[in-house]
Amino acid sequence: MSTEPGTTPAPRPLPSAPTPPVLSHGSRIHGCLLGGALGDSLGYAVEFDDITAIRARFGPAGLQDFAALDGGSHFSDDTQMTLYTVDGLVEALEWANSGVGADTNACLWLAYLRWLGTQGVPLPPSAPVQPPRWIDTHEVLKHRRAPGSTVLSGLASGEMGTVYRPVNPESKGCGTVMRSAPFGLIPYIAPESVYKISADAASLTHGHPAARQSSGALSLMIHSLTAGRGLREAADYALGHLRAGNLGRNESPDAALLERLEGALRLAAQPGQPGNPAARGLLSPEELVRELGEGWVAEEALAVAVYAVLATEPDPTAAVSGRPEAHFRAAIAVAVNHSGDSDSTASIAGNILGTFYGEECLPAGWLQTLEAPEVIRGMAEQLALVTGA
């Protein structure tokens, strides 16, 4: 750029965040569930490996693609429980659409109990018996895929946990937040209601405030994306809800959750972003764990996923072609390659980006290797139907 002698060039304007895409709600539902399953499946291959073992197996960049896995990968309990969350919501909405009020949390509890029965855990005599539904007919959901012990013990108690009387009151494992994206996919309800039903459902298995609040925060972020907000805007909105203390039962925001989520947003906004992920100084896997944690507990899983999504956001001034898929691949790679709960962090990242972009961001080659896509699409179609999408 040339200027007159003695004059100062005008500063270049900073790039703005990518414009949120205009999508059908059905596309967002399919994108959320399929995107979460893809992240879960890639991460499940290395869930219990530290970053040294991941690099030794897949090279310095770690696991980047399903092509590196002989025979692909299964999805884990994260996807199983997410789909059962969908089923519980579908049943509650079916009752509502027929003019009959239903206890949403009871519908979710019954759905989770049916999932528990697929895991080889005896149901206590006090647990109610429910007739099987469409989701229960698929063998792929009956395999045991490393479910969390807290989830199993909470459901096996036969007690329907509540916010006021939670089971496992000190537990805040990520087994809550990794199943909570579907709550944000219900349109036409207030954000406060989205938060409440998500937090209430977390109390079915985990009682710690961080577990409830992390679940509610993810659901709010998903709900914000369906309303047309951008990625950072949606994350800021969820964080603002927590800071404002709109959490019910006079509950204060969990300090660890605020610290992790604020850290994710700060670290993802380092100088040079948004821009080329390869040139902007992404955190190394070691730095990621040091700053945000390994993801085994709820607030860490949410923070790692949010960082992965925001830190890899593409430069809006770059060519548009292939941007959604490139962003999805880059974010999932960050969410998978660390010493921690790789399937849960990548599953949440996939939920977020699938909601934001819809199915457009999902790599076709990855979908071809995905386990039981017809089951995931079937549940997405059911949710789309009862929500009028």
Solvent accessible surface area in square Angstrom, and as a share of the most:
residue,aa,sasa,rsa
1,M,174,0.78
2,S,108,0.70
3,T,64,0.37
4,E,125,0.56
5,P,129,0.81
6,G,90,0.86
7,T,74,0.43
8,T,121,0.70
9,P,67,0.42
10,A,77,0.60
11,P,123,0.78
12,R,199,0.73
13,P,123,0.77
14,L,167,0.83
15,P,53,0.33
16,S,82,0.53
17,A,59,0.46
18,P,11,0.07
19,T,120,0.70
20,P,38,0.24
21,P,35,0.22
22,V,150,0.86
23,L,51,0.25
24,S,72,0.46
25,H,38,0.17
26,G,13,0.12
27,S,27,0.17
28,R,10,0.04
29,I,0,0.00
30,H,23,0.10
31,G,0,0.00
32,C,0,0.00
33,L,5,0.03
34,L,0,0.00
35,G,0,0.00
36,G,2,0.02
37,A,1,0.01
38,L,0,0.00
39,G,0,0.00
40,D,0,0.00
41,S,0,0.00
42,L,1,0.00
43,G,0,0.00
44,Y,49,0.19
45,A,27,0.21
46,V,1,0.01
47,E,13,0.06
48,F,141,0.59
49,D,43,0.22
50,D,72,0.37
51,I,12,0.06
52,T,96,0.56
53,A,45,0.35
54,I,0,0.00
55,R,79,0.29
56,A,90,0.70
57,R,140,0.51
58,F,41,0.17
59,G,23,0.22
60,P,129,0.81
61,A,69,0.54
62,G,5,0.05
63,L,0,0.00
64,Q,80,0.36
65,D,40,0.21
66,F,7,0.03
67,A,93,0.72
68,A,55,0.43
69,L,12,0.06
70,D,150,0.78
71,G,89,0.86
72,G,21,0.20
73,S,19,0.13
74,H,96,0.43
75,F,0,0.00
76,S,0,0.00
77,D,7,0.04
78,D,4,0.02
79,T,6,0.03
80,Q,0,0.00
81,M,0,0.00
82,T,10,0.06
83,L,1,0.01
84,Y,1,0.00
85,T,0,0.00
86,V,0,0.00
87,D,2,0.01
88,G,0,0.00
89,L,2,0.01
90,V,1,0.00
91,E,20,0.09
92,A,10,0.08
93,L,35,0.18
94,E,74,0.33
95,W,116,0.41
96,A,57,0.44
97,N,99,0.51
98,S,78,0.51
99,G,70,0.68
100,V,72,0.42
101,G,75,0.72
102,A,42,0.33
103,D,84,0.43
104,T,38,0.22
105,N,22,0.11
106,A,27,0.21
107,C,9,0.06
108,L,1,0.00
109,W,23,0.08
110,L,37,0.18
111,A,0,0.00
112,Y,0,0.00
113,L,4,0.02
114,R,28,0.10
115,W,0,0.00
116,L,0,0.00
117,G,44,0.42
118,T,26,0.15
119,Q,5,0.02
120,G,67,0.65
121,V,27,0.16
122,P,117,0.74
123,L,73,0.36
124,P,25,0.16
125,P,145,0.91
126,S,83,0.54
127,A,8,0.06
128,P,56,0.35
129,V,143,0.82
130,Q,30,0.13
131,P,99,0.62
132,P,110,0.69
133,R,52,0.19
134,W,108,0.38
135,I,0,0.00
136,D,20,0.10
137,T,91,0.53
138,H,39,0.17
139,E,112,0.50
140,V,22,0.12
141,L,1,0.00
142,K,77,0.33
143,H,88,0.39
144,R,133,0.49
145,R,17,0.06
146,A,45,0.35
147,P,17,0.11
148,G,34,0.32
149,S,89,0.57
150,T,33,0.19
151,V,2,0.01
152,L,18,0.09
153,S,59,0.38
154,G,1,0.01
155,L,0,0.00
156,A,33,0.26
157,S,54,0.35
158,G,8,0.08
159,E,92,0.41
160,M,45,0.20
161,G,1,0.01
162,T,45,0.26
163,V,19,0.11
164,Y,173,0.66
165,R,157,0.57
166,P,33,0.21
167,V,20,0.12
168,N,41,0.21
169,P,77,0.49
170,E,144,0.65
171,S,30,0.19
172,K,53,0.23
173,G,20,0.19
174,C,12,0.07
175,G,12,0.11
176,T,0,0.00
177,V,0,0.00
178,M,4,0.02
179,R,2,0.01
180,S,2,0.01
181,A,0,0.00
182,P,0,0.00
183,F,1,0.00
184,G,0,0.00
185,L,0,0.00
186,I,12,0.06
187,P,25,0.16
188,Y,195,0.74
189,I,58,0.30
190,A,51,0.40
191,P,39,0.25
192,E,100,0.45
193,S,47,0.30
194,V,0,0.00
195,Y,8,0.03
196,K,125,0.53
197,I,35,0.18
198,S,0,0.00
199,A,8,0.06
200,D,26,0.14
201,A,1,0.01
202,A,2,0.01
203,S,0,0.00
204,L,0,0.00
205,T,0,0.00
206,H,2,0.01
207,G,5,0.05
208,H,40,0.18
209,P,46,0.29
210,A,0,0.00
211,A,0,0.00
212,R,7,0.02
213,Q,0,0.00
214,S,0,0.00
215,S,0,0.00
216,G,0,0.00
217,A,2,0.01
218,L,0,0.00
219,S,0,0.00
220,L,0,0.00
221,M,4,0.02
222,I,0,0.00
223,H,24,0.11
224,S,2,0.01
225,L,0,0.00
226,T,30,0.17
227,A,77,0.60
228,G,35,0.33
229,R,74,0.27
230,G,9,0.08
231,L,2,0.01
232,R,74,0.27
233,E,95,0.42
234,A,0,0.00
235,A,1,0.01
236,D,68,0.35
237,Y,65,0.25
238,A,3,0.02
239,L,4,0.02
240,G,32,0.31
241,H,12,0.05
242,L,1,0.00
243,R,139,0.51
244,A,69,0.54
245,G,31,0.29
246,N,80,0.41
247,L,15,0.07
248,G,48,0.47
249,R,113,0.41
250,N,160,0.82
251,E,27,0.12
252,S,83,0.53
253,P,38,0.24
254,D,21,0.11
255,A,80,0.62
256,A,35,0.27
257,L,1,0.00
258,L,34,0.17
259,E,119,0.53
260,R,58,0.21
261,L,4,0.02
262,E,59,0.26
263,G,5,0.05
264,A,0,0.00
265,L,12,0.06
266,R,137,0.50
267,L,17,0.09
268,A,3,0.03
269,A,59,0.46
270,Q,68,0.30
271,P,120,0.76
272,G,60,0.58
273,Q,32,0.14
274,P,37,0.23
275,G,8,0.08
276,N,91,0.47
277,P,39,0.24
278,A,98,0.76
279,A,84,0.65
280,R,16,0.06
281,G,61,0.58
282,L,52,0.26
283,L,38,0.19
284,S,39,0.25
285,P,30,0.19
286,E,74,0.33
287,E,62,0.28
288,L,3,0.02
289,V,33,0.19
290,R,164,0.60
291,E,73,0.33
292,L,1,0.00
293,G,6,0.06
294,E,68,0.30
295,G,0,0.00
296,W,98,0.34
297,V,40,0.23
298,A,0,0.00
299,E,5,0.02
300,E,27,0.12
301,A,0,0.00
302,L,1,0.01
303,A,1,0.00
304,V,0,0.00
305,A,0,0.00
306,V,1,0.00
307,Y,2,0.01
308,A,0,0.00
309,V,0,0.00
310,L,6,0.03
311,A,0,0.00
312,T,1,0.01
313,E,13,0.06
314,P,19,0.12
315,D,38,0.19
316,P,32,0.20
317,T,108,0.63
318,A,54,0.42
319,A,86,0.67
320,V,106,0.61
321,S,106,0.69
322,G,48,0.46
323,R,34,0.13
324,P,13,0.08
325,E,58,0.26
326,A,59,0.45
327,H,2,0.01
328,F,0,0.00
329,R,82,0.30
330,A,28,0.21
331,A,0,0.00
332,I,0,0.00
333,A,12,0.09
334,V,25,0.14
335,A,0,0.00
336,V,0,0.00
337,N,10,0.05
338,H,1,0.00
339,S,26,0.17
340,G,4,0.04
341,D,5,0.02
342,S,0,0.00
343,D,1,0.00
344,S,3,0.02
345,T,0,0.00
346,A,0,0.00
347,S,3,0.02
348,I,0,0.00
349,A,0,0.00
350,G,0,0.00
351,N,3,0.01
352,I,0,0.00
353,L,0,0.00
354,G,0,0.00
355,T,0,0.00
356,F,2,0.01
357,Y,12,0.04
358,G,0,0.00
359,E,59,0.26
360,E,115,0.52
361,C,0,0.00
362,L,10,0.05
363,P,0,0.00
364,A,68,0.52
365,G,40,0.39
366,W,4,0.01
367,L,39,0.19
368,Q,156,0.69
369,T,63,0.37
370,L,8,0.04
371,E,35,0.16
372,A,17,0.13
373,P,45,0.28
374,E,111,0.50
375,V,2,0.01
376,I,0,0.00
377,R,79,0.29
378,G,11,0.11
379,M,0,0.00
380,A,0,0.00
381,E,99,0.44
382,Q,43,0.19
383,L,0,0.00
384,A,12,0.09
385,L,145,0.72
386,V,20,0.11
387,T,14,0.08
388,G,63,0.61
389,A,62,0.48
